[in-house]
Amino acid sequence: MGLRRAESRELRDMEQDLELYEKVHIAWLYYMENLTQSEIADRLGLTRLMVHRTLQKCLQEGLVHIVINHPLMYCQSLGSQLESVFGLKSAWVIPTSPDYEVLRRNLGTIAARLVGRAVASGTIVGVGWGTTLAEVARHLLRKSHDNVTVVSLLGGLIKSAGNNSYEVALQVADALDAVCYSYMAPMFVESAEDRDAILRLRHIQAVQDLIRRASVAIVGVGEVSADCTLARMGPLSAADVDSLLKAGAVADILGNFIDKNGQLVEVDVNQRVLTTDLEVLKEIDNVFAVTGGLKKAQAISAALRSGCIDNIITDAQTAEQVLQLNRPF
């Protein structure tokens, strides 16, 4: 009896070894010798379906590991982590360039392709402002859709540098062969009373109605510092920046200043801005944030925490830092 059991165990072991050998053999022929599944089936006297199932088992059981050996694979991994951590629809991460101008251009090029795919006949596209968004507009492929509308998401600056809200919106509209509506008001005014008076104007209400009907939006993310774009271009005074920092502001989305948790800070500047409210932005189906650079990592983290962003296009070093800021202690 003991001899029979031993023989039975030995037979089972041999069968298992044979099955394992067959799996490894098929995997070698497919992955290393580049034979097709049909060629392997013919060589080994199997059906193509049997070869296919064996290859699937090799992957499932860990006999075969597929490694994509390219730097972009790491970018893809970072993008997947951002999607998971922040619940994003998509996160596109590109290699970081040491030249910020090159980085902005690369971000704009990728974002232009993604935004272009999201636009169809009848789409209303909301557009923010900034030099990176100007790159997006510059690289949009010219398309002709029926009844596409582009609308500015916020008021403009007095100083024109190719990155103003109405300038960027016009460039996007030109590329999409669309009608363009500008938010004809300054970005910041002197008081909350001035802001309320402008918001009651009929043409501003018409623009806001269009914004509420938008299905696509493109925005940038700004950091809060004495050297941020809004401070350098004039709308924010040194006193404004100081009050924002004291209130805990780390970022702005369309001139809405938020803290590290993505919440609006209670500060005078937020009562004087003519822009799209974050609650309205949250209702837009596809909001693309196009932004990068290590100095903006904290700001991008806050923007993603706000719940306003559905898709982000950024760079690898910045993505790494954003993920680091959001790792549990």
DANORNOR-V459359 format. One record per helix or strand of 3 or more residues. SS is the DSSP state (h for helix, s for strand). FROM is the first residue (numbers start at 0). TO is the last residue. If there is no record, write none. Layout:
{{SS FROM TO} {SS FROM TO}}
This chain:
{{h 1 31} {h 36 43} {h 47 59} {h 70 85} {s 89 93} {h 99 117} {s 123 126} {h 130 138} {s 148 151} {h 164 175} {s 178 180} {h 191 198} {h 201 211} {s 215 218} {h 228 231} {h 237 245} {s 250 252} {s 255 257} {h 267 270} {h 277 281} {s 285 289} {h 293 304} {s 310 314} {h 315 324}}
